[in-house]
Amino acid sequence: MKGKINISEIRSMKQLGKRITCITSYDYVTASLAEKANIDLILVGDSASMVVLGYETTIPITVEEMIIFTKAVTRGNKKSLIVGDMPFMSYQASDEDAVRNAGRFVKEGGVDAVKIEGGMRMKNRVEAMIRAGIPVMGHIGLTPQTSTLWSGYRVQGKTIDDGEVLLRDAKALEEAGVFAIVLEMITSEVAKMITDNVDIPTIGIGSGPLCDGQIVVLHDILGLYDKFSPKFIKKYANMSEIILKALESYRDDVTNGNFPGEEHTFHMTEHDSKPKIVKK
């Protein structure tokens, strides 16, 4: 990665046949590591609601909380394209709300673009944000902000009819001007059909290997979030186990008097070895 990746470069990767790498990040440290790893795109996801703030779903997180996370990520990574995930009810009510809140993500949070959930029903909303000069990433298939309210986490596109609806959603978002679309938990066959029929990149999460790129929740692939593990996730490390062992070792060292040791301790210089008692 030579310099800052822009939206034009992300879009051109599809035509060039280059796979797009994406992860979520919510803090300065992991964003910095993602830059060193040459990750193309970072989504500051509303999944922070669950994996960082401890809520049961993504619904409770606010715009103010999301902007804190986006500020941290944009300070830590100057090369990846950074997208802010607009939380539930920050864009659904009106075009005005959507533009105002998206503008906060860009102006206050420092992101390069925003992401919203929804297909055809969000076409006008996307157009309004783009008219305001704010780049938008789409998201169809499983849409966690509303799926939890209706039917839960279910694979999408299991029938031909469902696949056709998803394709129409994707085409509507493309017409509205999104620069890429996240396809979440869509059957591989339908994800391929969508990928083949739009000119913008598709970024899959649980939607098979035939999308133009892949995105994962960082805490999932590092084994840091153990409430549930999606079938589509590959764990590249078990950081929970490593961190737990480190904490247990620290606890034992402190309780046994082994930490801090001499190598972690400061001493006075020889000529000042006897502290002076100051009398009042």
C-alpha positions in Angstrom: 0.0 0.0 0.0 1.8 3.1 -1.2 -0.6 5.9 -0.2 -4.1 6.6 0.9 -6.6 4.3 -0.9 -9.6 6.2 -2.3 -13.0 5.2 -3.6 -11.9 5.2 -7.2 -9.2 2.7 -6.5 -11.6 0.4 -4.6 -14.0 0.5 -7.5 -11.3 -0.2 -10.1 -10.2 -3.3 -8.2 -13.3 -5.1 -9.5 -12.3 -4.4 -13.1 -8.7 -5.4 -12.4 -9.8 -8.7 -10.8 -8.1 -7.8 -7.5 -9.8 -9.1 -4.3 -10.6 -6.4 -1.8 -9.6 -7.0 1.8 -11.8 -5.5 4.5 -12.1 -5.8 8.3 -13.9 -4.0 11.1 -11.9 -1.9 13.6 -13.0 0.3 16.5 -9.7 1.6 18.0 -6.4 3.2 17.3 -4.2 0.1 17.9 -6.0 -2.3 15.6 -6.4 0.4 13.0 -2.7 0.9 13.0 -2.1 -2.8 12.7 -4.5 -3.0 9.8 -2.5 -0.3 8.0 0.7 -2.3 8.5 -1.0 -5.4 7.2 -2.1 -3.4 4.0 -5.8 -3.9 4.5 -7.7 -2.1 1.8 -10.8 -1.0 3.6 -11.8 -0.6 7.3 -15.4 -0.5 8.4 -15.9 1.1 11.8 -18.9 -1.2 12.3 -21.9 -0.8 14.5 -20.9 -4.3 15.7 -18.9 -2.3 18.2 -22.3 -2.2 20.1 -21.8 -5.9 20.9 -18.1 -6.7 20.8 -16.9 -3.5 22.5 -19.8 -2.0 24.5 -21.4 -5.3 25.5 -24.9 -4.9 24.2 -26.9 -7.9 22.9 -27.5 -6.4 19.5 -26.3 -3.5 17.3 -29.4 -1.5 17.9 -28.5 0.5 21.1 -25.3 2.2 19.8 -25.6 5.9 19.1 -24.1 8.3 16.6 -22.1 9.9 19.3 -20.6 6.6 20.4 -19.8 5.6 16.8 -18.0 8.9 16.2 -15.7 8.2 19.1 -14.7 5.0 17.5 -14.3 6.5 14.0 -12.0 9.2 15.5 -9.8 6.6 17.0 -9.6 4.5 13.8 -8.9 7.5 11.6 -6.1 8.6 13.9 -4.6 5.1 13.7 -4.8 4.5 10.0 -3.9 6.9 7.3 -3.9 4.6 4.3 -6.9 2.3 4.3 -10.3 3.6 3.0 -12.3 4.1 6.2 -16.1 3.7 6.2 -18.3 4.7 9.1 -21.3 2.4 9.8 -24.4 4.5 10.5 -26.3 3.1 13.4 -30.0 2.3 13.8 -32.3 5.3 13.4 -29.5 7.6 12.3 -30.8 7.6 8.7 -34.1 5.8 8.5 -36.5 8.6 9.4 -35.7 11.1 6.7 -33.3 12.3 4.1 -32.5 15.3 6.3 -31.5 13.0 9.2 -29.5 10.8 7.0 -27.5 13.7 5.4 -27.0 15.5 8.8 -25.7 12.4 10.5 -23.6 11.2 7.6 -22.1 14.6 7.5 -21.1 14.2 11.2 -19.3 11.0 10.4 -17.3 12.7 7.7 -16.7 16.1 9.5 -16.3 14.9 13.1 -15.3 11.3 12.7 -12.9 11.8 9.7 -14.2 8.8 7.7 -14.0 8.6 3.9 -17.5 7.2 3.4 -20.5 5.9 5.3 -22.5 2.6 5.1 -26.2 2.1 5.5 -28.4 -1.0 5.4 -31.3 -1.6 2.9 -31.9 -2.0 -0.8 -34.6 -0.5 -3.0 -36.3 1.2 0.0 -33.1 3.2 0.7 -32.4 4.3 -2.9 -33.7 7.9 -2.3 -31.9 8.1 1.0 -28.6 7.1 -0.7 -29.2 9.6 -3.5 -29.7 12.4 -0.9 -26.4 11.7 0.8 -24.5 11.4 -2.4 -26.0 14.8 -3.6 -24.6 16.2 -0.4 -21.2 14.9 -1.5 -20.9 12.0 0.9 -19.8 8.6 -0.5 -22.0 5.7 0.5 -21.5 1.9 0.7 -24.6 -0.2 0.5 -25.6 -3.3 2.6 -28.1 -6.0 1.6 -29.0 -9.5 2.6 -29.0 -10.0 6.3 -29.4 -6.5 7.8 -28.7 -6.8 11.5 -30.2 -3.5 12.5 -33.7 -4.7 11.5 -33.3 -8.5 11.2 -33.2 -8.9 15.0 -36.5 -7.1 15.2 -38.2 -9.3 12.6 -36.8 -12.8 11.9 -33.4 -13.1 13.5 -30.1 -14.0 11.9 -31.1 -16.1 8.8 -29.4 -16.9 5.5 -30.8 -14.8 2.7 -31.4 -15.8 -1.0 -32.5 -19.4 -0.5 -35.0 -19.3 -3.3 -35.0 -18.0 -6.8 -37.6 -15.3 -5.9 -35.6 -14.2 -2.9 -32.5 -14.0 -5.1 -34.3 -11.9 -7.7 -35.4 -9.4 -5.0 -31.8 -9.2 -3.7 -30.5 -8.5 -7.2 -33.1 -5.8 -7.6 -31.9 -4.3 -4.3 -28.3 -4.4 -5.6 -29.2 -2.8 -8.9 -31.2 0.0 -7.2 -28.2 0.8 -4.9 -25.9 0.8 -7.9 -28.2 3.2 -9.7 -28.4 5.4 -6.6 -24.6 5.7 -6.7 -23.1 3.5 -4.0 -19.4 2.7 -4.6 -19.7 -0.9 -3.2 -22.2 -3.2 -1.6 -21.8 -5.5 1.4 -23.6 -8.8 0.9 -24.2 -10.4 4.3 -25.2 -14.1 4.7 -26.5 -14.5 1.2 -26.3 -17.9 -0.5 -23.2 -18.3 -2.6 -25.2 -18.7 -5.8 -27.1 -15.5 -5.4 -24.0 -13.6 -4.3 -22.3 -14.7 -7.5 -25.4 -13.6 -9.5 -25.3 -10.1 -7.9 -21.5 -9.8 -8.3 -21.8 -10.7 -12.0 -24.6 -8.2 -12.7 -23.3 -5.0 -11.1 -20.3 -3.0 -12.0 -19.5 -2.0 -8.5 -17.6 -4.2 -6.0 -19.5 -6.7 -3.8 -18.0 -7.3 -0.3 -19.1 -10.5 1.2 -19.5 -11.6 4.8 -20.8 -15.1 5.0 -21.8 -15.0 1.3 -19.2 -17.4 -0.2 -15.9 -16.9 -2.1 -17.2 -15.4 -5.3 -17.7 -11.8 -4.2 -15.2 -9.1 -5.2 -13.9 -8.8 -1.6 -14.4 -10.1 1.9 -15.1 -8.4 5.2 -15.0 -9.9 8.7 -15.4 -8.7 12.3 -11.9 -8.4 13.7 -12.9 -9.8 17.1 -14.3 -12.9 15.4 -11.2 -13.9 13.4 -9.0 -13.2 16.5 -11.2 -15.3 18.8 -11.9 -12.3 21.1 -15.7 -12.5 21.1 -17.0 -15.8 22.4 -20.8 -15.2 22.8 -21.3 -16.9 19.4 -19.1 -17.9 16.5 -20.6 -17.6 13.0 -20.2 -20.6 10.7 -18.6 -18.5 8.0 -15.8 -17.3 10.2 -12.3 -18.7 10.1 -10.4 -18.1 13.4 -6.8 -17.0 12.7 -5.9 -16.8 16.4 -7.3 -17.5 19.8 -6.5 -14.2 21.5 -9.0 -14.8 24.3 -7.0 -17.7 25.5 -3.6 -15.9 25.2 -5.0 -12.8 27.1 -6.6 -14.9 29.8 -3.3 -16.7 30.4 -1.4 -13.4 30.6 -3.9 -12.0 33.1 -3.7 -15.1 35.2 0.1 -15.0 35.2 0.0 -11.3 36.2 -2.5 -12.1 39.0 -0.3 -14.9 40.4 2.9 -12.7 40.2 1.3 -9.9 42.1 -0.3 -12.2 44.8 3.0 -14.1 45.2 5.1 -11.0 45.4 7.0 -11.7 42.2 5.9 -8.5 40.4 7.3 -6.0 40.3 10.8 -7.4 40.3 14.1 -5.7 40.7 14.2 -5.1 36.9 10.9 -3.1 37.1 12.0 -1.0 40.1 13.5 2.5 40.3 16.1 3.5 43.0 17.6 6.8 44.2 21.1 7.7 43.2 23.9 6.9 45.7 24.6 10.4 46.9 20.9 10.8 47.5 20.4 7.4 49.1 19.0 8.8 52.4 15.7 10.6 52.0 15.6 13.9 53.8 12.8 14.4 56.3 11.3 17.8 56.0 10.0 19.3 59.2 7.1 21.7 59.2 
